[in-house]
Amino acid sequence: MKQLKEYTIPFVGLKQGVHQFEYQIDNTFFQHFEYDDFNDASLDVNLEFNKKTTLFELTFTVKGTVNVNCDLTNEPFDLPIEDEFLLIVKFGNEYNDENEEILILPHGDYEINVQQFIYELIVLALPSKRIHPGVEDGSLESELLDKLDELSPKEKEAENDSEEIDPRWDKLKNLLNDNK
């Protein structure tokens, strides 16, 4: 995958201390990753880059909304996203990203690209089940919800079924009670 230049931070020229980077994320960012679950995205990512003598601390903070379809009704809605991620960057003999919270860059590297970390932060901040707020509070009017209500089993029918128990089951229950 080609790295986007605007997410590359050349850390060689940075002085020790805290540096701030801000990114505006929209759908074009996700098209680069061929991720098309969002109808639209409007996210702000703040990166606090703390350069120390032997390591870097990168704190990513994302806040904004993504427009997704509801898993129940397929109605689009704006889902608020807010999350934070801390990444420690150290130097070693070879590149190693096996640990999700520690990245090891080879000695001699002079820049770091953060696009993959931003992408993962946003995608992992999504809930596994996306439900329209109108479904939860009952205010959403949808043909699909009406059809689901129509096809759902009724409580009264379930009560009637429990009243008409086959008498053979009672005899089987007596067998269990006799063995005790």
Secondary structure, DSSP 4 states (H G I P E B T S, - for coil): -PPPGGGEEE-TTPPSEEEEEEEEE-HHHHHHTT----SEEEEEEEEEEEE-SS-EEEEEEEEEEEEEE-TTT--EEEEEEEEEEEEEEEEESS-B--SSSEEEEETT--EEE-HHHHHHHHHHHS-SS---HHHHHT----HHHHHHHHHSPPHHHHHHHHHS--HHHHHHHHHHHHT-
